[in-house]
């Protein structure tokens, strides 16, 4: 999940204008994503052909997105429209993230072991263009919507290569969008510096906490937060947003349990396929003993009987016999 889906609305709720929130988040994301992309590039995980196709479509549209919003009315109208765009993008991100979880658990998405499918050049460039425009307008989509589109276009792509490709293509995408927004609206250093300084330790802390918090709980929390934030930015009354949040908290796990049962899985299970690369349940450390207890006892007794030294005839007995 890309940080823009959480950071940009958080800045808006802190009273920062939407255009400034998008610009500052994009610049900070360009710095933070570069670190992660460099790590994956050194390990050789990205699919470079796929990343190049995405960049061809995403970079020009991401750069243009910052200028498109300036074509609409007065600055106040631009800010209001941008807030609506961010709200819609958050709801779209929540929907695609839910789709990704569904596909990973029930359809085996992300469990491939190969490379990207050959061909589909135009479709991959189109995904980059749509994702780039969305990121250029709202800063949301580089880590959620584009990844789901890649899963749909290239289902055989290994999870490691999928993550590496998404991170590598996101760097020029976010950089292009950041440059466009810096030109049109500039950056607020009082906002940008804390974002960059806090981003690195926050990422490290999150990585450590992720080992202790169930992945399914994190994913459900992300979907709920994105949904409620998107609704709030679209002007939905707070009471309605609260009611929807309560319904998601209560009915979400129940609906997921019903869906698991419908696919022949336990309604509630501690094993989460998305927490493993292959999706296969862990193998036991030792093979299970399938010998019935009675047979096992009899076998042990027989073995003892044939090897007990007291059952062997002594010298006197051998002479007598």
DRENGU-775213 format. One record per residue (C-alpha): residue number from 0; x, y, z. Coordinates in nm, 4 decimals. Example, Ala and Ser with C-alpha at 12.3 -4.5 7.8 and 13.67 -1.06 7.14 Angstrom:
BEGIN
resi=0; east=1.2300; north=-0.4500; up=0.7800
resi=1; east=1.3670; north=-0.1060; up=0.7140
This chain:
BEGIN
resi=0; east=0.0000; north=0.0000; up=0.0000
resi=1; east=0.1415; north=0.3350; up=-0.1050
resi=2; east=0.2001; north=0.5979; up=0.1610
resi=3; east=0.0130; north=0.8639; up=-0.0347
resi=4; east=-0.3169; north=0.6932; up=0.0394
resi=5; east=-0.2628; north=0.7585; up=0.4103
resi=6; east=-0.0336; north=1.0610; up=0.4271
resi=7; east=-0.2156; north=1.2987; up=0.1923
resi=8; east=-0.5569; north=1.2802; up=0.3644
resi=9; east=-0.3840; north=1.3021; up=0.7033
resi=10; east=-0.2233; north=1.6304; up=0.5975
resi=11; east=-0.5579; north=1.7569; up=0.4673
resi=12; east=-0.7263; north=1.6810; up=0.7996
resi=13; east=-0.4468; north=1.8721; up=0.9740
resi=14; east=-0.5592; north=2.1826; up=0.7884
resi=15; east=-0.3061; north=2.1851; up=0.5046
resi=16; east=-0.4611; north=2.2788; up=0.1659
resi=17; east=-0.5086; north=1.9738; up=-0.0600
resi=18; east=-0.2705; north=2.1030; up=-0.3278
resi=19; east=0.0054; north=2.1600; up=-0.0709
resi=20; east=-0.0628; north=1.8213; up=0.0899
resi=21; east=-0.0277; north=1.6454; up=-0.2456
resi=22; east=0.2898; north=1.8351; up=-0.3382
resi=23; east=0.4670; north=1.7758; up=-0.0070
resi=24; east=0.3656; north=1.4114; up=0.0092
resi=25; east=0.4937; north=1.3471; up=-0.3441
resi=26; east=0.8334; north=1.5026; up=-0.2714
resi=27; east=0.8681; north=1.3044; up=0.0520
resi=28; east=0.7552; north=0.9853; up=-0.1223
resi=29; east=1.0160; north=1.0360; up=-0.3947
resi=30; east=1.2874; north=1.0244; up=-0.1279
resi=31; east=1.1461; north=0.7310; up=0.0696
resi=32; east=1.0597; north=0.5174; up=-0.2340
resi=33; east=1.4073; north=0.5635; up=-0.3799
resi=34; east=1.5571; north=0.3823; up=-0.0807
resi=35; east=1.3258; north=0.0830; up=-0.1122
resi=36; east=1.3684; north=0.0696; up=-0.4898
resi=37; east=1.7481; north=0.0699; up=-0.4566
resi=38; east=1.7330; north=-0.2293; up=-0.2231
resi=39; east=1.5161; north=-0.4289; up=-0.4641
resi=40; east=1.7276; north=-0.3245; up=-0.7627
resi=41; east=2.0424; north=-0.4619; up=-0.5965
resi=42; east=1.8742; north=-0.7966; up=-0.5341
resi=43; east=1.7617; north=-0.8199; up=-0.8966
resi=44; east=1.3939; north=-0.8649; up=-0.8151
resi=45; east=1.2355; north=-0.6082; up=-1.0544
resi=46; east=1.1149; north=-0.7032; up=-1.4018
resi=47; east=1.2904; north=-0.4234; up=-1.5903
resi=48; east=1.0977; north=-0.4668; up=-1.9141
resi=49; east=0.7690; north=-0.4344; up=-1.7300
resi=50; east=0.8958; north=-0.1369; up=-1.5286
resi=51; east=1.0040; north=0.0451; up=-1.8458
resi=52; east=0.6634; north=-0.0019; up=-2.0059
resi=53; east=0.4898; north=0.1358; up=-1.6980
resi=54; east=0.7235; north=0.4360; up=-1.6844
resi=55; east=0.6607; north=0.5173; up=-2.0514
resi=56; east=0.2926; north=0.5620; up=-1.9725
resi=57; east=0.3102; north=0.7004; up=-1.6203
resi=58; east=0.5752; north=0.9744; up=-1.6265
resi=59; east=0.4178; north=1.2154; up=-1.8804
resi=60; east=0.0698; north=1.1792; up=-1.7319
resi=61; east=0.1965; north=1.2180; up=-1.3752
resi=62; east=0.3747; north=1.5394; up=-1.4716
resi=63; east=0.0676; north=1.6705; up=-1.6555
resi=64; east=-0.1668; north=1.5911; up=-1.3661
resi=65; east=-0.0356; north=1.8826; up=-1.1608
resi=66; east=-0.1165; north=2.1259; up=-1.4418
resi=67; east=-0.4593; north=1.9856; up=-1.5272
resi=68; east=-0.6053; north=2.0804; up=-1.1908
resi=69; east=-0.5003; north=2.4423; up=-1.2531
resi=70; east=-0.7307; north=2.4630; up=-1.5530
resi=71; east=-1.0388; north=2.4557; up=-1.3308
resi=72; east=-1.1868; north=2.7836; up=-1.2030
resi=73; east=-1.0564; north=2.9786; up=-0.9060
resi=74; east=-0.8002; north=2.8539; up=-0.6500
resi=75; east=-1.0826; north=2.7793; up=-0.4041
resi=76; east=-1.2646; north=2.5706; up=-0.6639
resi=77; east=-0.9420; north=2.3909; up=-0.7455
resi=78; east=-0.8901; north=2.2979; up=-0.3805
resi=79; east=-1.2485; north=2.1725; up=-0.3483
resi=80; east=-1.2193; north=1.9687; up=-0.6674
resi=81; east=-0.8865; north=1.8250; up=-0.5581
resi=82; east=-1.0405; north=1.7178; up=-0.2282
resi=83; east=-1.3112; north=1.5319; up=-0.4220
resi=84; east=-1.0491; north=1.3670; up=-0.6435
resi=85; east=-0.8556; north=1.2514; up=-0.3368
resi=86; east=-1.1736; north=1.1095; up=-0.1805
resi=87; east=-1.2597; north=0.9160; up=-0.4960
resi=88; east=-0.9007; north=0.7921; up=-0.5251
resi=89; east=-0.9088; north=0.6653; up=-0.1653
resi=90; east=-1.2314; north=0.4727; up=-0.2242
resi=91; east=-1.0816; north=0.3291; up=-0.5422
resi=92; east=-0.7658; north=0.2329; up=-0.3518
resi=93; east=-0.9730; north=0.0615; up=-0.0804
resi=94; east=-1.1698; north=-0.1303; up=-0.3447
resi=95; east=-0.8639; north=-0.2440; up=-0.5379
resi=96; east=-0.6847; north=-0.3388; up=-0.2165
resi=97; east=-0.9820; north=-0.5533; up=-0.1154
resi=98; east=-0.9778; north=-0.7092; up=-0.4626
resi=99; east=-0.6084; north=-0.7832; up=-0.4239
resi=100; east=-0.6639; north=-0.9591; up=-0.0903
resi=101; east=-0.9505; north=-1.1609; up=-0.2396
resi=102; east=-0.7438; north=-1.2606; up=-0.5425
resi=103; east=-0.4409; north=-1.3529; up=-0.3315
resi=104; east=-0.6382; north=-1.5742; up=-0.0931
resi=105; east=-0.8927; north=-1.7336; up=-0.3272
resi=106; east=-0.7434; north=-1.7018; up=-0.6765
resi=107; east=-0.3729; north=-1.7480; up=-0.6137
resi=108; east=-0.2662; north=-1.4028; up=-0.7320
resi=109; east=0.0945; north=-1.3220; up=-0.6553
resi=110; east=0.1892; north=-1.6879; up=-0.6087
resi=111; east=0.3434; north=-1.7288; up=-0.9509
resi=112; east=0.7053; north=-1.8258; up=-0.9932
resi=113; east=0.7806; north=-1.6786; up=-1.3359
resi=114; east=0.8173; north=-1.3511; up=-1.5200
resi=115; east=0.5643; north=-1.1146; up=-1.6723
resi=116; east=0.3526; north=-1.2410; up=-1.9587
resi=117; east=0.4926; north=-1.1641; up=-2.3024
resi=118; east=0.3073; north=-0.9099; up=-2.5114
resi=119; east=0.0390; north=-0.6940; up=-2.3499
resi=120; east=0.2632; north=-0.3967; up=-2.4188
resi=121; east=-0.0147; north=-0.1503; up=-2.4938
resi=122; east=-0.2193; north=-0.2634; up=-2.1931
resi=123; east=0.0787; north=-0.2250; up=-1.9591
resi=124; east=0.1553; north=0.1242; up=-2.0912
resi=125; east=-0.2127; north=0.2143; up=-2.0484
resi=126; east=-0.1997; north=0.0994; up=-1.6855
resi=127; east=0.0997; north=0.3247; up=-1.6325
resi=128; east=-0.0800; north=0.6182; up=-1.7951
resi=129; east=-0.3945; north=0.5829; up=-1.5844
resi=130; east=-0.1957; north=0.5288; up=-1.2659
resi=131; east=0.0322; north=0.8206; up=-1.3485
resi=132; east=-0.2589; north=1.0573; up=-1.4029
resi=133; east=-0.4189; north=0.9497; up=-1.0767
resi=134; east=-0.0938; north=0.9973; up=-0.8849
resi=135; east=-0.0305; north=1.3305; up=-1.0544
resi=136; east=-0.3710; north=1.4554; up=-0.9440
resi=137; east=-0.3971; north=1.3074; up=-0.5955
resi=138; east=-0.0634; north=1.1355; up=-0.5029
resi=139; east=-0.2673; north=0.8158; up=-0.4468
resi=140; east=-0.2339; north=0.4984; up=-0.6511
resi=141; east=0.1342; north=0.4206; up=-0.7095
resi=142; east=0.1413; north=0.1359; up=-0.4575
resi=143; east=-0.2149; north=0.0047; up=-0.4619
resi=144; east=-0.4037; north=0.0519; up=-0.7866
resi=145; east=-0.1082; north=-0.0111; up=-1.0183
resi=146; east=-0.0120; north=-0.3295; up=-0.8313
resi=147; east=-0.3628; north=-0.4744; up=-0.8658
resi=148; east=-0.3581; north=-0.3953; up=-1.2375
resi=149; east=-0.0253; north=-0.5779; up=-1.2668
resi=150; east=-0.1717; north=-0.8814; up=-1.0904
resi=151; east=-0.4584; north=-0.8892; up=-1.3403
resi=152; east=-0.2367; north=-0.8427; up=-1.6469
resi=153; east=0.0483; north=-1.0698; up=-1.5368
resi=154; east=-0.0921; north=-1.3361; up=-1.2993
resi=155; east=0.2172; north=-1.5557; up=-1.3353
resi=156; east=0.4531; north=-1.2885; up=-1.2032
resi=157; east=0.6272; north=-1.3968; up=-0.8831
resi=158; east=0.5413; north=-1.1946; up=-0.5722
resi=159; east=0.9024; north=-1.0855; up=-0.5226
resi=160; east=0.9255; north=-0.9543; up=-0.8783
resi=161; east=0.5849; north=-0.7901; up=-0.8484
resi=162; east=0.6877; north=-0.5865; up=-0.5434
resi=163; east=1.0274; north=-0.4993; up=-0.6899
resi=164; east=0.8767; north=-0.3874; up=-1.0205
resi=165; east=0.6139; north=-0.1750; up=-0.8494
resi=166; east=0.8729; north=0.0007; up=-0.6318
resi=167; east=1.1134; north=0.0671; up=-0.9195
resi=168; east=0.8492; north=0.2109; up=-1.1525
resi=169; east=0.7071; north=0.4234; up=-0.8708
resi=170; east=1.0278; north=0.6274; up=-0.8329
resi=171; east=1.0218; north=0.8077; up=-1.1727
resi=172; east=0.6429; north=0.8236; up=-1.1510
resi=173; east=0.6449; north=1.0018; up=-0.8160
resi=174; east=0.9406; north=1.2193; up=-0.9170
resi=175; east=0.7584; north=1.3417; up=-1.2287
resi=176; east=0.4447; north=1.4180; up=-1.0291
resi=177; east=0.6499; north=1.5914; up=-0.7592
resi=178; east=0.8278; north=1.8145; up=-1.0127
resi=179; east=0.4955; north=1.9137; up=-1.1651
resi=180; east=0.3481; north=2.0083; up=-0.8288
resi=181; east=0.6616; north=2.1944; up=-0.7191
resi=182; east=0.6372; north=2.4049; up=-1.0358
resi=183; east=0.2672; north=2.4796; up=-0.9933
resi=184; east=0.2325; north=2.5177; up=-0.6157
resi=185; east=0.5765; north=2.4821; up=-0.4548
resi=186; east=0.6446; north=2.3045; up=-0.1266
resi=187; east=0.6119; north=2.3979; up=0.2374
resi=188; east=0.9459; north=2.3217; up=0.4033
resi=189; east=0.7836; north=2.3225; up=0.7459
resi=190; east=0.5770; north=2.0262; up=0.6283
resi=191; east=0.8234; north=1.8555; up=0.3952
resi=192; east=1.1207; north=1.8294; up=0.6321
resi=193; east=0.9265; north=1.6503; up=0.9111
resi=194; east=0.7779; north=1.4128; up=0.6523
resi=195; east=1.1199; north=1.3162; up=0.5185
resi=196; east=1.2873; north=1.3005; up=0.8607
resi=197; east=1.0076; north=1.0947; up=1.0131
resi=198; east=0.9588; north=0.8715; up=0.7111
resi=199; east=1.2699; north=0.6558; up=0.7511
resi=200; east=1.2396; north=0.5688; up=1.1228
resi=201; east=0.8655; north=0.5293; up=1.0766
resi=202; east=0.9249; north=0.2749; up=0.8017
resi=203; east=1.1715; north=0.0830; up=1.0188
resi=204; east=0.9331; north=0.0840; up=1.3146
resi=205; east=0.6455; north=-0.0307; up=1.0963
resi=206; east=0.8541; north=-0.3181; up=0.9623
resi=207; east=0.9282; north=-0.4334; up=1.3179
resi=208; east=0.5669; north=-0.4017; up=1.4316
resi=209; east=0.4458; north=-0.5928; up=1.1267
resi=210; east=0.6184; north=-0.9038; up=1.2632
resi=211; east=0.4002; north=-0.8889; up=1.5762
resi=212; east=0.0665; north=-0.7757; up=1.4324
resi=213; east=-0.1384; north=-1.0215; up=1.2210
resi=214; east=-0.1313; north=-0.9246; up=0.8548
resi=215; east=-0.5057; north=-0.9785; up=0.8186
resi=216; east=-0.5746; north=-0.7250; up=1.0946
resi=217; east=-0.3490; north=-0.4682; up=0.9263
resi=218; east=-0.5216; north=-0.5158; up=0.5914
resi=219; east=-0.8699; north=-0.4835; up=0.7368
resi=220; east=-0.7623; north=-0.1709; up=0.9213
resi=221; east=-0.6208; north=-0.0163; up=0.6034
resi=222; east=-0.9398; north=-0.0822; up=0.4074
resi=223; east=-1.1572; north=0.0667; up=0.6821
resi=224; east=-0.9371; north=0.3754; up=0.7219
resi=225; east=-0.9229; north=0.4397; up=0.3470
resi=226; east=-1.2984; north=0.3979; up=0.3102
resi=227; east=-1.3911; north=0.6271; up=0.5979
resi=228; east=-1.1347; north=0.8898; up=0.4986
resi=229; east=-1.2551; north=0.8907; up=0.1400
resi=230; east=-1.6159; north=0.9316; up=0.2492
resi=231; east=-1.5224; north=1.2168; up=0.4817
resi=232; east=-1.3375; north=1.4003; up=0.2047
resi=233; east=-1.6422; north=1.3626; up=-0.0194
resi=234; east=-1.8508; north=1.5474; up=0.2371
resi=235; east=-2.0439; north=1.2557; up=0.3869
resi=236; east=-2.1868; north=1.3577; up=0.7292
resi=237; east=-1.9781; north=1.2405; up=1.0271
resi=238; east=-2.2664; north=1.0380; up=1.1740
resi=239; east=-2.3011; north=0.8460; up=0.8488
resi=240; east=-1.9262; north=0.7884; up=0.8319
resi=241; east=-1.9303; north=0.6584; up=1.1898
resi=242; east=-2.2200; north=0.4230; up=1.1166
resi=243; east=-2.0429; north=0.2864; up=0.8096
resi=244; east=-1.7257; north=0.2387; up=1.0129
resi=245; east=-1.9119; north=0.0444; up=1.2819
resi=246; east=-2.0762; north=-0.1719; up=1.0174
resi=247; east=-1.7398; north=-0.2481; up=0.8568
resi=248; east=-1.5887; north=-0.3412; up=1.1928
resi=249; east=-1.8707; north=-0.5824; up=1.2779
resi=250; east=-1.9913; north=-0.7140; up=0.9428
resi=251; east=-1.6563; north=-0.7174; up=0.7637
resi=252; east=-1.5049; north=-1.0148; up=0.9524
resi=253; east=-1.8367; north=-1.2020; up=0.9385
resi=254; east=-1.8670; north=-1.1523; up=0.5639
resi=255; east=-1.5075; north=-1.2622; up=0.5159
resi=256; east=-1.5732; north=-1.5768; up=0.7217
resi=257; east=-1.8765; north=-1.6612; up=0.5064
resi=258; east=-1.6674; north=-1.6088; up=0.1931
resi=259; east=-1.3966; north=-1.8416; up=0.3228
resi=260; east=-1.6522; north=-2.1108; up=0.4001
resi=261; east=-1.7971; north=-2.0744; up=0.0506
resi=262; east=-1.4513; north=-2.1512; up=-0.0906
resi=263; east=-1.4033; north=-2.4556; up=0.1314
resi=264; east=-1.1701; north=-2.2887; up=0.3808
resi=265; east=-1.2035; north=-2.2611; up=0.7589
resi=266; east=-1.4100; north=-1.9588; up=0.8543
resi=267; east=-1.1380; north=-1.8391; up=1.0899
resi=268; east=-0.7784; north=-1.9486; up=1.0540
resi=269; east=-0.4457; north=-1.8272; up=1.1891
resi=270; east=-0.2815; north=-1.9152; up=0.8571
resi=271; east=-0.2905; north=-1.6264; up=0.6097
resi=272; east=-0.1796; north=-1.7032; up=0.2505
resi=273; east=-0.0847; north=-1.3390; up=0.1927
resi=274; east=0.1745; north=-1.3618; up=0.4690
resi=275; east=0.3711; north=-1.6192; up=0.2695
resi=276; east=0.5205; north=-1.5857; up=-0.0742
resi=277; east=0.3953; north=-1.9156; up=-0.2060
resi=278; east=0.0638; north=-1.9291; up=-0.0256
resi=279; east=0.1265; north=-2.2861; up=0.0830
resi=280; east=0.0717; north=-2.3806; up=0.4462
resi=281; east=0.3883; north=-2.4504; up=0.6409
resi=282; east=0.5000; north=-2.8113; up=0.6390
resi=283; east=0.5401; north=-2.9911; up=0.9723
resi=284; east=0.8937; north=-3.0217; up=1.1025
resi=285; east=0.8667; north=-3.4029; up=1.1299
resi=286; east=0.6394; north=-3.6448; up=0.9439
resi=287; east=0.3357; north=-3.7387; up=1.1438
resi=288; east=0.3267; north=-4.0943; up=1.2804
resi=289; east=0.0274; north=-4.2605; up=1.1181
resi=290; east=0.0768; north=-4.6005; up=1.2856
resi=291; east=-0.2228; north=-4.6944; up=1.5041
resi=292; east=-0.1413; north=-4.6990; up=1.8776
resi=293; east=-0.2198; north=-5.0686; up=1.9148
resi=294; east=-0.0029; north=-5.1667; up=1.6202
resi=295; east=0.2770; north=-4.9457; up=1.7435
resi=296; east=0.2656; north=-5.1071; up=2.0882
resi=297; east=0.2620; north=-5.4557; up=1.9409
resi=298; east=0.5551; north=-5.3756; up=1.7172
resi=299; east=0.7540; north=-5.2405; up=2.0097
resi=300; east=0.6783; north=-5.5479; up=2.2182
resi=301; east=0.7793; north=-5.7812; up=1.9380
resi=302; east=1.1039; north=-5.5968; up=1.8851
resi=303; east=1.1837; north=-5.6105; up=2.2546
resi=304; east=1.1051; north=-5.9813; up=2.2671
resi=305; east=1.3417; north=-6.0664; up=1.9847
resi=306; east=1.6260; north=-5.8627; up=2.1235
resi=307; east=1.5970; north=-5.9325; up=2.4986
resi=308; east=1.9153; north=-6.1151; up=2.6172
resi=309; east=1.7219; north=-6.2968; up=2.8898
resi=310; east=1.5278; north=-6.4927; up=2.6265
resi=311; east=1.8438; north=-6.6491; up=2.4860
resi=312; east=1.9366; north=-7.0004; up=2.6167
resi=313; east=2.2321; north=-7.0112; up=2.8522
resi=314; east=2.5235; north=-7.2545; up=2.8275
resi=315; east=2.3572; north=-7.5188; up=3.0486
resi=316; east=2.0358; north=-7.5034; up=2.8524
resi=317; east=2.2224; north=-7.5461; up=2.5212
resi=318; east=2.4005; north=-7.8548; up=2.6652
resi=319; east=2.0757; north=-8.0038; up=2.7898
resi=320; east=1.9068; north=-7.9490; up=2.4572
